[in-house]
Amino acid sequence: YDGFYLMEGDSVPVKNYWLDVILGEIKAYKPFAVLGAQYDGDKWDAFYEDIPISLLHHTNGNGIYNTSHPLLERLTGQLEVEAPCPYNSIPYDYRMSQMWVEGTLGIVPDLAP
């Protein structure tokens, strides 16, 4: 397989033919490393300005992961390297966003004490 769709356990499809929609998105947007949605709720409004850019723009865990894409290979390889360190306490989807932001913008993430 060149990829897979990961649907978090608390997600429930609400649209008829949702899998057909996903297959259409894959065709429309390839090549990609990760294809998915960002958080779009309002629960963060009160403290929006304090949220790190990597959290604001991370792709949530529900997504299509292209296992043949070099960027995803690099990100997952780095996650494996970080397994024994404190970065392993960060959810993988957010950590991949942190790595992307650090690599493209030079913003090093803060670790909780």
Phi, psi and omega in degrees: 000144178267353182187178178206159175255125177253121177244118181299151186300336181266010179264142179226118177298137181242356183253136174298144178059033183299327180291324175297322177298316179298316178299323176295320178297319179301313180296320184289327189251000182284147006275147177211159175270308178225133180235119181188189184254157173262158176301134184227030180265187181244010182291343181263358188305320185293336182227027184307316183294340182268355185275132179299146181303326181292332176278320180300325188247017180282149174279127180295168186299337177286115181184175176257127183249119182271098185290351178262359182275132182301325180294315179297322176300318179293317181296313181291327175298319178293322177300321178294318178298323184278358185308318182273007184246174183301334178299339180294345179279353181268133178307140187304321183292321177289320180297322178295324176294319177300317180297319179297314181295319179296318181289325184266326184247348180077016180269109181279129182288148173275143174260142176296146181294000000 
